[in-house]
Amino acid sequence: MAWNMFEARASTIVTMAATTMGDDAIPNSNEKKTCILWQNEDHTVTLLDVPCSIEVAQQFEHGGERKLWSSPPLEQPYPSLEPKSEKAVAALKSQKAIAALVNPDTDINDLILHRILALALEEARDAIESNGDGPKAWCLPRSCYDDKQSSLQDGRPEKRHHISHKAGEGSNGASSPLPPSSVPSCQNGTGQGGATDSLPLSPFPLFKNLMGHTVTLSLPGSDIPAIVPVNSTHIQGEIISTLPILIQKAPQFPLIILDPPWPNRSARRAGNYHTSYGLSEISTLLSGIPIRSKLEKNGLVGVWITNKEIFRDLLLGKDGERGLFGEWGIELVEEWVWLKITATGEPMSPIDGTWRKPFEILLVGRKIPRAEISTDPCEVGSKSELDEVFDERKGGEEEEVGKSGEQPGVQPTPVKRRVIIAAPDMHSRKPNLMALFAPLLPSSLVLPHCLEIFARNLTAHSWAWGNEVLKFQRLEHWTECANTNQEAGNIE
């Protein structure tokens, strides 16, 4: 397997986290744990484990690591939804012909993307087979929900009806989930006395864990607290109403990730999670977020989009419009495609399927220095690692400008594609991508931190913002501490 700078840098970051917590901090298993199962040499294809990516991002201490309760990976692809009757096939061809007339490049771009995904999956499969890992190498063992906890999964029944949710299935010996009323309130503390480190919720939407280790946070109206990772900060509440808090309190970030509530009729009917109800509404909401002012020089922005072209156009612009990326002062530099697979490495649905796509896209933009003028952010090509990590932080360009007094001509940045292969977990969970972004962020003695907007999880040393930031941090979504018995004596 190709282990490279991504894994090495991520391990270094975790080690730094342990050392920055003080002399009494005890390194934990996360120093050796990684969510990256395989990666090719040029970092364009990564096999990732989704639950593990969220677990590693917590940076638990003292061997009291929890595992995230998850849904089992699909054993087989979803049944095909492709049209079968002659009438349906003819109607589909007619629709495609009309779409091709409106946007001639769409079919070509789709064909290129489908080919890239097929080749990436083939490359990963060849590596796994040559390494002798077998079919179970596509994801790590999971601690799985059982039928009694189905309400915690926040999944769409029609997509999970053929899955058996058995406790411990693929869980590598993990214990069964406890009923909510009996979930222990243990947490990873300092282990130096009887301090509970179970804190009441702040009356303000802003909360920052300054305890130097993981704590649990009591929530109003609930007997189930939430886990808050070391040095993590969250703003709980609707984006519009809590915007002044972010503006006043948040620093600049080298990385901002957004998972917007894109309009989705099926999700809205099912009532699974809040979504915006129209394109105009989500456009106004995103326009009001101060991405430009909260992003560091050469900082990165990642935005998850669905496979509807209209949302891509909203971000990147179309027909002469600059789009939200232009408003935010960023240019598209990379496109990360999450290819969703089964437990045996098959796409969850046909890659070239019409109605159900087995992938989601993360558009990655870079803050444009004031001296640059971007002309076309949508050119797809190949370049070095995020422009050789921003051309060594633009050092060469600044020297050139200083000598001549003139700004060099700026060419459009070719967009590089990366493929993330991962078996999905629950419907609304995204993988935590800090392990992939970390090598692309500026080198510094300070731990890399990011801002995640519309978050549903917390990340150590980072900020999260939204009305569901603690959704999957609640103890009911995590297994019991490995050292519960030992800690129970300390916290009571």
N, C-alpha and C positions, 0 to 999 in steps of 0.2 A: 504493500500500500504506500501511497505517496504522502508522507507526513512532511509538512513544510513550515514556512514562516508563520502561516496563519495560526497553527496550533501552538508553535513555540511562543509567539507573541502573546496569545491568549493565556498560556500557562504563566508567563512572566507577569501579566496583569493580575492574575489571581494571587500569585506570590506577593506582589506589591501590596495587595489588599490586606493580606494577613500581617505583613510587617508594619503597615501604617496604623494598625489598631492598637499598637502599644507593645511593650515588652511582655505583657502577660498573655497576649494573643497566642492561641495554639493553632498552628496550621492544620487544615482539615483535608479530607479526601479530595476536595475540589481542585487541589494543586495538581493532581494527576488525572482528574476527571475531565473529559472533553465531550462536547456534543457533536463534534465533527468525526464521523465514522470513516470517511475516506475523502480524499481531495486529489485532483490531478495536479500535475507539476506547475501549470500556469495559472492555477487558482480559478479557472473558469467553470469548473464542475465540482460541486461539493455534495456529499451525502451527509445529511444532518438528521439528528434525532430531535423531534419537536419537544416532547416533555423534558428531556434532559437539558435542552437549551434554556428552558425556563428555570429548572432546578439549579443549574450552574450559575445563572444570573443572580440567584439569591445570596450566594457566598455564605452558606451556613458555617458555623464554627463548632469547634469542640466535639466533633464526631457525632453530633446530634442531628444529623442530616435527615430531612424528611424527603419523601418522594411524592410527586404530584399524582393524585388520582386521575386516571385517564380513561379514554375509551379504547377498546382493542383496535388495532389496525385492521383494515379490511383484509379478508382472506382472498377475496376474488373481486374483480372489477364490477362496477355497477352494471345492471342490465342496460342494454343499448336503448337509447331514446331516438335513434335515427329514424327518419321516415321510411316506411316500408311499401306502402301502396304506390301504384303508378301515379295516381293523382297527387299524392303528397310529394313524391320525388319531383314531378314536373313543376309543382308550385315552388319548391325549393330552388330549382334551377332558375326559374324566372326571377325569384328574389335576388339570387346571386348575380344574375345578368344585369339587373337594374343597379345593384350596389357597385358593380364593376364600372358601370358608366359614370356613376357619381364620383367614385374614387378609384381610378384605375390601378393605383398602387396597393390597394388593400389585399387583393388575392396574392400578389407577389410577396408582400411582407408576411402574410400568413404562411405561405409555403416555406419561406426561409425560416420562420420561427419553428414550424413543425419539424423541419429537417434538423435544426439545431438541437431541439429537444430529443429527437430520436437518436442522434449521434451521441449526445451526452449520456443518455440512458445506456446505450450500447457500450460506451467507454467505461461506465461504472460497473456494468455487468461483467465485462471482460476482466476488470481489476479484481472483482470479488471472486470470480471463478478461478483466476490464476493464483489467488492467495489461498484458495481452498476453504473459504469461510462458509460456503453453503448458503441456502436460501434465507436463513435466519439473520444474515449479516445486514439486512436492509434497515433494521431498526432495533433498538435495545428493548429488553424485557420491560413490561409496563405493569404498574399497579392499577388494576382496572375496577371501575365501578361495577356494582351488582345491580340487579333489578330494583331493589329497594331504594337505590340512590338515583334512579333515572331522572328525577327532577333536578339534580345538580348538573346534569350534562349539558343542558342548554343546546341540545341538538335537534335537528329536524327529524321526526319519526320516520318519514318516508325514506330517509337516507340511512337509517339505522335499523330498519325493521328486520333485516336478515342477519343481524349480528347478535351473538349470544353474549350478554354482559354478565359474565361469571366472575365473582370475586376471586382475585388471584390469578386469573387467566393471563398467562404470560407475565406474571408479576415477580417471578424469580423468588418466590417464597415470602412475599410481602403479606402482612396480616390483612384481614378483611376490614373494610371501613367500619368505623364505629357510628352508631346513631348520633345525630347532631347533639342531643342532650348529654351524651357521654364523652364527647370529644375532649381530651385533656387540654388544659391550658398551659402545658409546659412549653418552654421556648429555650432557645440557645442563649444562655446568659453567660456571665463571666465565670461562674462556678466558684465564686469567692465569698460565700456567705449565704444568707437567706433572702437576698433581694429577689423579688418576683419578676421585675422587669416587665410586668404587665401593666401597661399605661392606659389611663382613660383617654378617650378621644378628645382632642382639642376642640374648644367651642368655635374655633376658626377653621375655615376650609383648608388652610395650609398646615401641614405637619411635616417635621423633619426629625429623623431618628439620629440624635447626636450622642447616643449611649455608647458607641464604639463597638456594638455587636447587635445581633438580631434581637428584636423585641416583639411582644404581642400587644395589640392595641384593642382595647374594649370598644365595642361599637354600640351606639344607642339603640335600644329596642331589640337587642339580640344578646343571647348568652354565648355566642360563638365569636371569639375575637379574630383579628386578622394578623398575619405575620408581616412585619415591616423589616426589610433587610437593612444591613448596616449602612449608615450615611445616605439612605434614600429619602427623597422628599416627594410628597404628593400634594396636589391641589384637588380636592374633592368637590365636584359641582359642575353645573352646566358651563360650557365654554364661555358663553356671552356674559353670564353673571359673575364669573370668577376671573374674567380677563384683566381687570385692574390689579388683582393680586399678582398675576404673572408679570405684568408690566413693571410693577414696583419692586418685586422681591426676587425674581429669577435673574440669574447671570446670563452671559452669553454661553452658547454651547457649540462644541465642535461637530455635534451630530444631533439632528432633529428628525424623528420618525413620526409619521402620521398614518393612522388607519381610519380614514374618514367614514362616517355612516352614509355611504352612497345610497341613493334612492333604490329600493329593492322591493318590488311588489309582493313577491312570494314570502320574503322574510317579514314584511309588514303584516301580511295576512296571518302568518303563523304566530306573530307576537313574540318572537324569540328575543329581539333586542331592538333598541330604539334606532330608527333610521330617519334621515331627513326625507321629507315628502316631495321634494322637487329639485330640479337642477338649479333653479334660481336661488332657492333657500340655501343649498349646500355651497353654492358659489359665494354668496354673501357671507356665510359663516366662515369659510376658509380665507376670504379676502381680509377679514377683520383680525386674523391672527398675525401678530407682528414677527413673522419669520425673519424678515430682513434685519431687524434690529436685534434679535436674539440669537443670531447666527454669527459665529466667529469668522474671522478672515479665512478664506479657503474652506469654510465649513461645509458639511454635507447635509443634504436633506433627502430622506427616503419617504416616498408616498405610495402606499398600497392602493391599487386601482382594481376594479373589476374588469371583465373582458369586453365591456361596452366602449365602443370607440368615442362616444360622446364625452366620457369622463377623461379620457386621454386628451381630447381636444381642449377640454376645460383647463387642464393643467399646462399643456404645451402650446396652445393656441392653434388657430386655423384661419386660413383665408386672410392673412395679414394681421390677425389679432395676436398679441403676445402671450396671452394666457396667464394663469396664476404664477407660473415659474418666472415669467417676466416681471410681474408685480413684486415678487419676492426677491428679485435680483439674483436669481440662480439660473444656470444652464444645465440642460440634461447631459450627463456624461456617461452614465451606465444604466442598463436595464437588467434587473435581476428577475429571473423567472422561477417561481416555485412550482416544480413539477410534482404533483401529488401521486403517490404510488401505494400499492397494496403491501402487505407484509412480505410478499415474495418478489417485489420489484417490478410489478406490472403497473402501467398507468391505470388510474382509477376509472378512466373512460378513454375512448380512442383520442389520441393526440389531435387528430384532425376532425374530431366530432363537431357536429353542427350546433347542437343545443346544449350539451354539457361539456364544458372545457375542464380538463384535468390540471389546470394551472392557474396561478395568479401572478400578477406582475408588480414589482416594486420599481418605481421610477426613481433613480438616484440623481440628484442635482448637486452642483457645486456652486458656492457663492462666487459671483463674478467680481473680480477686482474692478475698482472704478475706472481703471485705464482701459479695460476691455469692453468691446462692443460685440455681442453675440449676434450672428446673422441667421443661422439656421440650426436650431437645437435638435432637429429630428433626423439628421443624417446618421444612418447605421453603418458602422465600420468596425475597425479594430485598432486599438491603441494599447499603450503600456498600462501598467497597474495604476488606474485612476490618474492617467497622464503622468506616469512615473511619480505617483504621490505628489501631484500638482507641481511637476517640474521642480522637484526638491524645494517646495514651498516658494516657487517663483523667484528664487534667488538669482538665477541667471538673467531673468528678464529685468529685474530691478537694476542690476548692474548695467545692462545695456541702455536702459532709459537714462540712467545717471550720466553716462558718457556722452550720449548724443543729444540729450534733451528732447528727443522725439519719441513718440510711442510707436512701437513696431506694429505692423499690420497684424490683425488677429484673424486666424482662420477658424471656421467652425470646428468644434471638438467632435471627432467621430465618437459615436456611442458604442460602448463595449457591452456585450451581453455576457452574463454569468447565469448558470443554471444551478438551482438548489433543489436537490432531489430529497424528498422527505415524505414519510407516511404521516398524514395529518392526524391530529388528535380530535378533540371536540370541535364542533362546527365553527365556533367563534374564536378559537385560539390560533394565534399566529406564532411562528417560531420567534424566539428571541435571537436577534442577529448580531449581538455585541461581539461574539467570537469571530464573526466575519468582517465586521466594520473595524474592529480594534487595530489591525495592522495598517489600515488606511488612514487612521487619525494621526495627527501630529505627535511625534515622539516627545514625551514629557515625563518628568518625575511625578507629576500630578496624575492621579488615576483618571482615565478617560471617563467622561460623563456625558449623558445624553438627555434629551427631553423627548419623552414619548407622549404624543397627543392622541386623545381618544383611547387611552391605555386601559387594559383590563388586568394587568400584572404590574408589579413593581420590580425594579432592578437596583441592585446595590450601587451606591455612589452616583445615582442618577435621579432625574425628576420624572414624574408621571402626572398627567393632567387629564381630567375628564370626570364624568359623573359615575363611572364604574371602575375607578382605578383600583379598588380593593376587591373586585368581584372574585377573582381567582386567588386572592391572598387569604381568604377566610380559611380557618383551620379545617372546615369540613371538606376542603378540596386537597388536603394534604394527609399523608400517612402519619402515624404516631411517631414521636421522636425515637430514635434508635436507643437512646439512653434514658428513656422515660423514668424508669424506676430510680435511677441515680438522681435525676434532676427533681423528681417529685419531693424528695426530702429537702431539697434546697429552697423550693418555691413556696412551700406551705408554712 
